[in-house]
């Protein structure tokens, strides 16, 4: 079935499997076991990605299908473990770094990824306040870079997205716009010539997408990325190192090479974030670094993204390198300095023995 023959992506979304019964029927699973998870963390699998699961099996299944292991949390794993809400001056705006902000413009996605670091908000009523967000940006001339995220910003209509981008372009000090979307991977027919033409009109604009496995790079996703790149819109990929999905040197090597072949630059390789609900995807940092070490030197430097952790407590992203790994304490934590020089504890083991001491940054950067 060619999903690019469908021009109305919204019609495809309407046929998504969302209830435990619908997912169980499609994949021959136990509906009650699914329900025990979806009562806390909702699910959505659109027909395109469901078709990929049936063709490619476990690596895609694990990313999309609820598992009871998602409920097995540790006391230090919080729904908002990265403390985004502390760094939110107005609803739906996250201001962690001095010169950039994230606008969480939607709480909906074409696929509810099981490893999502914002799964606490998936499917909930979106709290983004466009008027308040624009007023905040206008009052902060230090902000140069605006990232549209969510959820997925491409869940907005073309007209709604155009209105928002136009308003952002009217703010003189906003230089760069970014869109973080998984649509080229999870519902590539969303990337239409009309959408691309509109996005091109707001240049400089960059797209970061999200592929985790080589089998997600299909004829349809290749076409979607090609439409963007051919229009002069640079496309990068933020992948996540996921236990059971791609925690293997050969899989990641294949993924990064295939991304380069479709003109998508590997941008970041993220270690799974320390938030509630994604424990089954986490692994020891040392294992991740060993996989990363085995990739470097065997793949072109252009195709090897930085390996990143996001510090709990709102510390931000920090790059790790096999040669600079910090000593681990007896409980399984490492101490890492962020971009401000502040020290944070990070869980180097998937399941540390004891609790962390996390210096939560309560100094609001927008003051």
Beta strands, then each sheet from edge to edge (+ up, - down):
strand 1: 93-97
strand 2: 100-104
strand 3: 145-149
strand 4: 176-180
strand 5: 205-209
strand 6: 235-241
strand 7: 265-271
strand 8: 306-311
strand 9: 316-320
strand 10: 333-337
strand 11: 343-347
sheet 1: 1+ 2- 3- 4- 5- 6- 7- 8- 9+
sheet 2: 10+ 11-
end
